[in-house]
Amino acid sequence: MNKLQKIALVATATLASSAAFAEGEAAAAAESFQTFFSTGAAAIGAAMLTAAFVAVGWKWLKGMAFS
């Protein structure tokens, strides 16, 4: 094996390991974002449901008081 082939082999191995590391890093970042998004979406959903129940309850109280 000549010097150029050895350099090509080392460069290929280095790039392959970098790509594998980057893929793992991207997967970790995507999972982190998904967890963060799911938590935020659940909080927003709970707040909207609470506001809806309060609004319905308020309308019911007004209807009972002024009818």
Order of alpha helices (4+ residues) and beta strands (2+ residues): alpha
